[in-house]
Amino acid sequence: MIQIKDVTLKDVDAMIVPVFEEQLSESEILTQLSKSKVFMGREEEVFVLPTTEDGLKYTLYMGVGTKETFTTEGFRKSIAKAIKEAKKLKVNTVGISICVSDKLCVGGNVKSITEAALLANYTFDKYQNKEIDKETLTIYLCGVPEAKLKRANEVLEEAKHIADGVILARDLTNEPSNVIYPETLAQKVVEMGQEIGLEVEVMDEKQIAELGMKAFLAVGASSEKQPRLIVMRHMGDSESDEILGLVGKGLTYDTGGYSLKPSDSMKTMHSDMGGAAAVIGAMYAIAKNEVKKNIIAVVAACENVISAGSYKPGDIISSMAGKTIEIGNTDAEGRLTLADAVTYSIEKEKVTKIIDVATLTGAVLVALGTSTTGVITNDTDFYEELVKVSEKTGEKFWRLPSTKEYAKLNKSTVADLKNVGGRNAGTITAGLFIGEFVQDLPWMHLDIAGTSWADSSEGYLSKGGTGVPVRSLYALVAAPCPCHHKDTK
């Protein structure tokens, strides 16, 4: 629980105090700590000072670096570190002072602290039978001026809902495939819609076939857990004809099909629906915060498994758009489901812009590692909008080239397209395959194969599903606070 309330160490178990390096000489305690070199105010540095004056209590001095190099993202990471240190102390109540800076407004403080604290506090431990400390940590944000209290509380509620959207995405990604499969994922989304007033429609395999989604069905029809098409509609602006389409890759499990993955590579393939999870989490935050924009999200949920009816390398299949596709590798399945989902979004939901989000290629990890999402786009202005919000959210994106030379690699000699473009430029050719179906609408493809999953916890990112890029998708449609400082780290 987080609320805005001025407290002192007498009122809580611990106080987190942000400290710039320039402030080390401003108090006797900080001066002593710096002279002893146990606390220098560096970013993500935390020093715990216990006191027994009013019972056992703690002051956590939290370094935020220098005023010149201060960034919102660095501040979030510092908050996350301090919250984790507080949890180790088994405290129940914590006060956090906002960080006064000309680079971060009061609203930016509230938003950053709320998101970082809630996300750093996340764990996925529901299947552990051991005794787990489930004590709720209550956090008080201190130092908000009276004149800005009303707006700060509005920002607090918005930030809570955004964080809840990220946590929803993490939970869905972390659930094993025997728990989350197409039907149960659809049920979760229906329940979410009922809870927050979001319109949700789910179509079964017969309806999917009637729509002519042959590429989607080629991937998903062989599993006993039949595919589902999940559509979420938030029409928040009746005066606008603009509709943003969000499309999330929804492979609830991916064996690779007949192009079978090695066993070790399959262990986390329940996370291959990270794109769908991110889109669902973003729609939660958008609907919960009643954003005045029109957004329709589509998830083509299915499993890619092996059966007598599975599609095979060498097959030629069709698609909802009527384009034929030569199958070179059944483990390049996500682009097939996305192609039909994009076509559906355009032809049936009449979206005017498209963003697809997918754990699409291992090649993006080779190119960009685990910190940056790869982007393919046909619209520079659209991409620049994403870059602008990413400077505030701290989620990193990098545009890859998408020239005609790369698109030619997807051309087939026996069909309109082939679903693998060869060994080279795998992230680019995979994205451009989807681009063949966007009908010249402004479009961005986000390959989150490297950023949607973490092998260990770091900062406010947890081990397992990260919920990237829920916060950036939300910010892209919701016009975030303009006084957030541009992050450079």
C-alpha positions as CSV (number, residue, x, y, z in Angstrom):
1,M,0.0,0.0,0.0
2,I,1.3,3.5,-0.9
3,Q,-0.2,6.8,0.2
4,I,0.9,10.4,0.5
5,K,1.4,11.4,4.1
6,D,4.1,13.2,5.9
7,V,5.6,11.0,8.6
8,T,8.8,10.9,10.7
9,L,10.8,8.1,12.0
10,K,8.7,8.2,15.1
11,D,5.7,7.2,13.0
12,V,7.2,4.4,10.9
13,D,9.7,1.6,11.2
14,A,12.1,3.0,8.6
15,M,12.7,6.2,6.6
16,I,14.3,6.3,3.2
17,V,16.1,9.6,2.6
18,P,17.4,10.4,-0.9
19,V,20.8,12.1,-0.8
20,F,22.7,13.8,-3.6
21,E,26.5,13.6,-3.5
22,E,26.5,17.4,-3.1
23,Q,24.5,17.1,0.2
24,L,27.1,15.0,2.1
25,S,28.4,18.1,3.9
26,E,24.9,19.3,4.9
27,S,24.6,17.2,8.1
28,E,27.0,15.9,10.7
29,I,25.9,12.2,10.1
30,L,26.3,12.4,6.3
31,T,29.7,14.1,6.8
32,Q,30.8,11.3,9.1
33,L,29.6,8.6,6.8
34,S,31.4,10.1,3.8
35,K,34.6,10.6,5.7
36,S,34.4,6.9,6.7
37,K,33.7,6.1,3.0
38,V,30.8,3.9,4.0
39,F,28.3,6.1,2.1
40,M,29.2,8.5,-0.7
41,G,25.7,9.3,-2.1
42,R,26.3,7.3,-5.3
43,E,23.4,6.1,-7.4
44,E,21.9,2.9,-6.0
45,E,24.0,3.1,-2.8
46,V,22.1,2.5,0.4
47,F,23.4,2.8,4.0
48,V,21.3,1.5,6.9
49,L,21.6,3.4,10.1
50,P,19.7,1.7,13.0
51,T,18.5,3.5,16.1
52,T,16.9,2.3,19.4
53,E,15.7,5.6,20.8
54,D,12.0,4.8,20.1
55,G,12.4,1.0,19.6
56,L,14.4,-0.5,16.8
57,K,14.0,1.8,13.8
58,Y,16.1,2.5,10.7
59,T,17.1,5.4,8.5
60,L,18.1,4.3,5.0
61,Y,20.3,6.9,3.3
62,M,19.8,6.4,-0.4
63,G,22.3,7.8,-2.9
64,V,21.0,9.3,-6.1
65,G,24.3,10.5,-7.6
66,T,25.1,14.1,-8.5
67,K,22.6,16.8,-9.4
68,E,24.1,17.1,-12.8
69,T,24.0,13.4,-13.7
70,F,20.6,12.7,-12.0
71,T,18.1,10.7,-14.1
72,T,14.6,9.5,-13.5
73,E,15.6,6.0,-14.3
74,G,18.6,6.1,-12.0
75,F,16.2,7.4,-9.3
76,R,13.8,4.5,-9.9
77,K,16.7,2.0,-9.5
78,S,17.8,3.7,-6.3
79,I,14.3,3.5,-4.9
80,A,14.1,-0.2,-5.8
81,K,17.4,-0.9,-4.0
82,A,16.2,0.9,-0.9
83,I,12.9,-0.9,-0.9
84,K,14.6,-4.2,-1.1
85,E,17.0,-3.3,1.7
86,A,13.9,-2.3,3.8
87,K,12.3,-5.6,3.2
88,K,15.4,-7.4,4.4
89,L,14.9,-5.5,7.7
90,K,11.4,-7.0,8.1
91,V,9.8,-3.6,8.6
92,N,6.1,-3.0,8.0
93,T,6.0,0.7,7.5
94,V,8.3,2.9,5.5
95,G,8.4,6.6,4.8
96,I,10.1,7.9,1.6
97,S,11.0,11.6,1.1
98,I,10.5,12.9,-2.4
99,C,13.7,14.0,-4.1
100,V,13.8,17.7,-4.7
101,S,15.4,18.4,-8.1
102,D,14.9,20.8,-11.0
103,K,15.0,17.6,-13.2
104,L,12.1,15.9,-11.5
105,C,8.8,17.5,-10.6
106,V,6.6,16.5,-7.7
107,G,4.4,14.4,-9.9
108,G,7.4,12.8,-11.4
109,N,8.6,12.0,-7.9
110,V,5.3,10.4,-7.0
111,K,5.1,8.4,-10.2
112,S,8.7,7.2,-10.2
113,I,8.6,6.2,-6.5
114,T,5.3,4.4,-6.8
115,E,6.2,2.4,-9.8
116,A,9.7,1.5,-8.5
117,A,8.5,0.6,-5.1
118,L,5.6,-1.6,-6.2
119,L,7.6,-3.3,-8.9
120,A,10.6,-3.9,-6.7
121,N,8.3,-5.5,-4.1
122,Y,7.1,-8.1,-6.7
123,T,7.7,-11.8,-6.4
124,F,6.2,-14.8,-8.1
125,D,6.0,-17.4,-5.3
126,K,2.5,-18.7,-5.4
127,Y,3.5,-22.3,-6.0
128,Q,6.0,-22.5,-3.1
129,N,4.7,-24.4,-0.1
130,K,7.4,-23.1,2.3
131,E,6.5,-20.4,4.8
132,I,6.8,-17.0,3.1
133,D,6.6,-13.7,4.8
134,K,3.4,-12.1,3.4
135,E,3.5,-9.0,5.5
136,T,2.2,-6.0,3.5
137,L,4.7,-3.2,3.3
138,T,3.0,0.2,3.8
139,I,4.8,3.1,2.2
140,Y,4.2,6.8,2.9
141,L,5.4,9.5,0.4
142,C,6.6,12.5,2.3
143,G,7.3,16.1,1.4
144,V,4.6,16.8,-1.1
145,P,3.6,20.5,-0.9
146,E,0.1,21.2,0.2
147,A,-0.6,23.2,-2.9
148,K,0.2,20.1,-5.1
149,L,-1.4,17.5,-2.9
150,K,-4.6,17.0,-5.0
151,R,-2.6,16.5,-8.3
152,A,-0.1,14.3,-6.5
153,N,-2.8,12.0,-5.3
154,E,-4.2,11.8,-8.9
155,V,-0.7,10.9,-10.1
156,L,-0.4,8.3,-7.3
157,E,-3.6,6.5,-8.4
158,E,-2.5,6.6,-12.1
159,A,0.9,5.2,-11.2
160,K,-0.6,2.4,-9.1
161,H,-2.7,1.3,-12.0
162,I,0.3,1.3,-14.3
163,A,2.3,-0.8,-11.9
164,D,-0.7,-3.1,-11.5
165,G,-0.7,-3.5,-15.3
166,V,3.0,-4.4,-15.3
167,I,2.5,-6.9,-12.4
168,L,-0.4,-8.5,-14.4
169,A,1.9,-8.9,-17.4
170,R,4.5,-10.4,-15.1
171,D,2.1,-12.9,-13.6
172,L,0.7,-14.0,-16.9
173,T,4.2,-14.5,-18.3
174,N,5.4,-16.4,-15.3
175,E,2.5,-18.8,-15.1
176,P,3.3,-22.3,-16.5
177,S,1.7,-23.6,-19.7
178,N,-0.5,-26.1,-17.8
179,V,-2.1,-23.1,-16.0
180,I,-2.1,-20.5,-18.8
181,Y,-3.1,-21.8,-22.2
182,P,-5.4,-20.2,-24.9
183,E,-8.7,-20.8,-23.1
184,T,-7.5,-19.9,-19.6
185,L,-5.7,-16.8,-20.9
186,A,-9.0,-15.7,-22.6
187,Q,-10.8,-16.4,-19.3
188,K,-8.3,-14.2,-17.4
189,V,-8.9,-11.4,-19.9
190,V,-12.7,-11.7,-19.7
191,E,-12.5,-11.5,-15.9
192,M,-10.2,-8.5,-16.1
193,G,-12.6,-6.8,-18.5
194,Q,-15.5,-7.4,-16.1
195,E,-13.5,-6.0,-13.2
196,I,-12.4,-2.7,-14.9
197,G,-15.1,-2.1,-17.5
198,L,-13.1,-3.1,-20.6
199,E,-15.0,-4.6,-23.5
200,V,-13.6,-8.1,-24.3
201,E,-14.6,-10.5,-27.0
202,V,-13.2,-14.1,-27.4
203,M,-13.5,-16.2,-30.5
204,D,-13.1,-19.9,-30.6
205,E,-11.4,-22.1,-33.3
206,K,-14.6,-22.3,-35.4
207,Q,-15.0,-18.5,-35.5
208,I,-11.3,-18.1,-36.2
209,A,-11.7,-20.5,-39.2
210,E,-14.7,-18.5,-40.4
211,L,-12.6,-15.4,-40.4
212,G,-10.1,-17.1,-42.7
213,M,-7.2,-16.9,-40.3
214,K,-5.4,-19.8,-41.9
215,A,-1.9,-18.9,-40.8
216,F,-3.0,-18.6,-37.2
217,L,-4.8,-21.9,-37.4
218,A,-1.9,-23.7,-39.0
219,V,0.2,-23.0,-35.9
220,G,-2.5,-23.6,-33.2
221,A,-4.9,-26.1,-34.6
222,S,-2.7,-29.2,-33.8
223,S,-2.8,-28.7,-30.0
224,E,-5.6,-30.2,-27.9
225,K,-5.7,-26.8,-26.3
226,Q,-7.4,-25.0,-29.1
227,P,-6.6,-21.4,-30.1
228,R,-8.5,-18.3,-29.0
229,L,-8.7,-14.9,-30.6
230,I,-8.9,-12.3,-27.8
231,V,-10.1,-8.8,-28.6
232,M,-10.0,-5.9,-26.1
233,R,-11.7,-2.6,-27.0
234,H,-11.2,0.7,-25.1
235,M,-13.0,3.4,-27.0
236,G,-12.2,6.4,-24.8
237,D,-12.6,9.2,-27.4
238,S,-15.9,9.2,-29.3
239,E,-14.9,12.4,-31.1
240,S,-11.9,10.8,-32.8
241,D,-11.7,8.3,-35.7
242,E,-8.1,7.4,-34.7
243,I,-7.8,3.9,-33.3
244,L,-4.4,2.5,-32.1
245,G,-4.1,-1.2,-32.6
246,L,-2.0,-3.2,-30.2
247,V,-1.2,-6.8,-31.2
248,G,0.5,-9.2,-28.9
249,K,2.1,-12.5,-29.7
250,G,0.2,-15.1,-27.7
251,L,2.1,-18.4,-27.9
252,T,1.3,-19.8,-24.5
253,Y,3.8,-22.5,-25.2
254,D,6.2,-23.1,-28.1
255,T,8.0,-26.4,-28.7
256,G,9.1,-25.3,-32.1
257,G,6.8,-27.8,-33.7
258,Y,8.5,-30.2,-36.1
259,S,11.5,-27.9,-36.1
260,L,11.8,-29.0,-32.4
261,K,13.7,-26.9,-29.9
262,P,16.4,-28.4,-27.7
263,S,15.0,-29.4,-24.3
264,D,16.9,-26.7,-22.4
265,S,15.5,-24.1,-24.8
266,M,11.9,-25.2,-24.0
267,K,12.1,-24.7,-20.2
268,T,10.8,-21.1,-20.3
269,M,8.7,-21.3,-23.4
270,H,5.6,-20.6,-21.4
271,S,7.0,-17.0,-21.6
272,D,6.5,-16.9,-25.4
273,M,3.3,-15.0,-24.8
274,G,5.2,-12.1,-23.2
275,G,4.0,-9.8,-26.0
276,A,0.4,-10.8,-25.3
277,A,1.0,-10.3,-21.6
278,A,2.4,-6.8,-22.2
279,V,-0.6,-5.8,-24.4
280,I,-3.0,-7.1,-21.8
281,G,-1.2,-5.3,-19.0
282,A,-1.2,-2.1,-21.0
283,M,-4.9,-2.4,-21.7
284,Y,-5.5,-2.8,-18.0
285,A,-3.7,0.4,-17.1
286,I,-5.4,2.3,-20.1
287,A,-8.9,1.2,-19.1
288,K,-8.3,1.6,-15.4
289,N,-7.1,5.1,-15.8
290,E,-9.9,5.9,-18.3
291,V,-7.4,7.2,-21.0
292,K,-9.3,9.4,-23.5
293,K,-8.0,7.5,-26.6
294,N,-9.3,4.7,-28.7
295,I,-7.2,1.5,-28.4
296,I,-8.1,-2.0,-29.6
297,A,-5.8,-4.9,-28.6
298,V,-5.8,-8.3,-30.3
299,V,-4.1,-11.5,-29.1
300,A,-4.0,-14.6,-31.3
301,A,-3.5,-17.2,-28.5
302,C,-2.3,-20.7,-29.3
303,E,0.2,-23.4,-28.6
304,N,2.9,-24.6,-31.1
305,V,3.2,-28.3,-30.5
306,I,3.6,-31.6,-32.5
307,S,0.8,-33.8,-33.5
308,A,-0.3,-35.8,-36.6
309,G,-2.0,-32.6,-37.9
310,S,0.9,-30.2,-37.3
311,Y,2.1,-28.0,-40.1
312,K,5.5,-29.0,-41.5
313,P,8.6,-27.5,-43.1
314,G,7.9,-27.3,-46.8
315,D,4.2,-26.7,-46.4
316,I,2.5,-23.8,-48.2
317,I,-0.3,-22.2,-46.2
318,S,-2.5,-19.2,-46.7
319,S,-3.4,-16.3,-44.5
320,M,-6.4,-14.0,-43.7
321,A,-4.9,-11.5,-46.1
322,G,-4.9,-14.1,-48.9
323,K,-1.1,-14.1,-49.2
324,T,0.5,-17.6,-49.4
325,I,3.4,-18.5,-47.2
326,E,6.1,-21.2,-47.6
327,I,7.0,-22.8,-44.3
328,G,10.8,-23.0,-43.9
329,N,10.8,-23.5,-40.2
330,T,7.9,-24.3,-37.9
331,D,9.7,-22.6,-35.0
332,A,9.2,-19.3,-36.9
333,E,5.5,-19.5,-35.8
334,G,4.9,-16.2,-34.1
335,R,5.1,-14.1,-37.2
336,L,2.4,-16.3,-38.8
337,T,-0.1,-15.7,-35.9
338,L,0.8,-12.0,-35.9
339,A,0.2,-11.7,-39.6
340,D,-3.4,-12.8,-39.2
341,A,-3.9,-10.8,-36.0
342,V,-2.6,-7.6,-37.8
343,T,-4.9,-8.3,-40.7
344,Y,-7.9,-8.9,-38.4
345,S,-7.1,-5.6,-36.6
346,I,-7.1,-3.6,-39.8
347,E,-10.0,-5.2,-41.7
348,K,-12.4,-6.0,-38.8
349,E,-11.5,-3.5,-36.1
350,K,-10.5,-0.6,-38.5
351,V,-7.5,0.4,-36.6
352,T,-5.5,3.3,-38.0
353,K,-2.1,2.6,-36.5
354,I,-0.5,-0.7,-35.4
355,I,2.0,-1.7,-32.8
356,D,2.8,-5.4,-32.5
357,V,4.7,-6.7,-29.5
358,A,6.4,-10.1,-29.6
359,T,9.1,-12.4,-28.2
360,L,9.9,-13.1,-31.8
361,T,13.6,-13.9,-32.4
362,G,16.7,-15.1,-30.5
363,A,18.6,-12.9,-33.0
364,V,17.6,-9.8,-31.1
365,L,19.4,-11.0,-28.0
366,V,22.6,-11.4,-30.1
367,A,22.1,-7.9,-31.5
368,L,20.9,-5.9,-28.5
369,G,21.2,-8.1,-25.4
370,T,18.6,-8.0,-22.6
371,S,18.4,-4.3,-22.0
372,T,17.0,-3.0,-25.3
373,T,14.0,-3.8,-27.4
374,G,14.5,-4.0,-31.1
375,V,12.1,-2.0,-33.3
376,I,11.2,-2.3,-37.0
377,T,9.0,0.5,-38.3
378,N,7.7,2.1,-41.5
379,D,7.1,5.4,-39.9
380,T,9.8,7.6,-38.4
381,D,7.5,10.0,-36.7
382,F,5.7,7.1,-35.0
383,Y,9.0,5.7,-33.8
384,E,10.1,9.2,-32.5
385,E,7.0,9.3,-30.3
386,L,8.1,6.0,-28.8
387,V,11.6,7.3,-28.2
388,K,10.2,10.4,-26.5
389,V,8.2,8.4,-24.0
390,S,11.1,6.0,-23.5
391,E,13.2,8.8,-22.2
392,K,10.7,9.1,-19.4
393,T,9.9,5.4,-18.7
394,G,13.5,4.2,-18.9
395,E,12.6,1.3,-21.2
396,K,15.1,1.3,-24.0
397,F,14.4,0.8,-27.7
398,W,16.6,0.7,-30.8
399,R,15.4,1.0,-34.4
400,L,16.9,-1.5,-36.9
401,P,17.1,-0.9,-40.6
402,S,14.3,-2.1,-42.8
403,T,15.3,-1.4,-46.4
404,K,14.1,-3.3,-49.5
405,E,17.2,-5.5,-49.5
406,Y,16.1,-7.1,-46.2
407,A,12.5,-7.4,-47.4
408,K,13.7,-9.4,-50.4
409,L,15.0,-12.1,-48.1
410,N,11.4,-13.0,-47.2
411,K,10.4,-13.7,-50.9
412,S,9.7,-17.2,-51.9
413,T,10.0,-18.9,-55.3
414,V,6.9,-21.0,-54.7
415,A,4.7,-18.7,-52.6
416,D,4.2,-15.0,-51.9
417,L,6.4,-15.2,-48.9
418,K,8.5,-17.6,-46.8
419,N,8.4,-17.5,-43.0
420,V,12.2,-17.5,-42.6
421,G,14.5,-15.1,-44.4
422,G,17.7,-17.0,-43.8
423,R,20.5,-17.0,-41.2
424,N,21.4,-13.3,-41.4
425,A,19.5,-10.3,-40.1
426,G,16.9,-12.6,-38.4
427,T,15.3,-9.9,-36.3
428,I,14.9,-7.6,-39.3
429,T,13.4,-10.2,-41.7
430,A,11.1,-11.5,-39.0
431,G,9.7,-8.0,-38.4
432,L,9.5,-7.2,-42.1
433,F,7.5,-10.4,-42.6
434,I,4.8,-8.9,-40.3
435,G,5.2,-5.6,-42.1
436,E,4.0,-7.3,-45.3
437,F,0.5,-7.4,-43.7
438,V,0.1,-3.8,-42.3
439,Q,-1.4,-2.4,-45.5
440,D,0.8,0.8,-45.4
441,L,-0.6,1.9,-42.0
442,P,1.8,3.5,-39.6
443,W,3.4,0.5,-37.8
444,M,5.9,-0.5,-35.3
445,H,7.1,-4.0,-34.4
446,L,8.7,-4.4,-31.0
447,D,10.8,-7.5,-30.6
448,I,11.0,-8.1,-26.8
449,A,12.6,-11.5,-26.8
450,G,15.5,-10.0,-24.9
451,T,13.7,-7.6,-22.6
452,S,10.5,-9.5,-21.6
453,W,12.4,-12.1,-19.4
454,A,15.1,-11.7,-16.8
455,D,17.3,-14.6,-15.5
456,S,17.9,-12.6,-12.3
457,S,16.4,-9.7,-10.4
458,E,18.0,-6.3,-11.0
459,G,16.7,-2.9,-9.9
460,Y,12.9,-2.9,-10.1
461,L,12.9,-5.8,-12.7
462,S,12.2,-9.2,-11.2
463,K,13.5,-12.6,-12.2
464,G,11.2,-14.1,-14.8
465,G,8.7,-11.9,-16.7
466,T,9.6,-8.2,-16.6
467,G,6.4,-6.7,-17.9
468,V,8.3,-4.7,-20.6
469,P,7.1,-2.6,-22.4
470,V,3.8,-2.0,-20.5
471,R,4.9,1.4,-19.2
472,S,6.0,2.7,-22.5
473,L,2.9,1.5,-24.3
474,Y,0.8,3.3,-21.7
475,A,2.9,6.4,-21.9
476,L,2.6,6.5,-25.7
477,V,-1.2,6.8,-25.5
478,A,-1.6,8.7,-22.2
479,A,0.7,11.7,-22.7
480,P,2.9,11.4,-19.5
481,C,4.0,14.2,-17.3
482,P,6.1,16.6,-19.5
483,C,8.5,17.6,-16.7
484,H,10.1,14.2,-16.3
485,H,13.8,14.5,-17.0
486,K,15.2,12.8,-20.1
487,D,17.0,9.7,-19.0
488,T,20.5,9.1,-20.3
489,K,21.3,5.8,-18.6
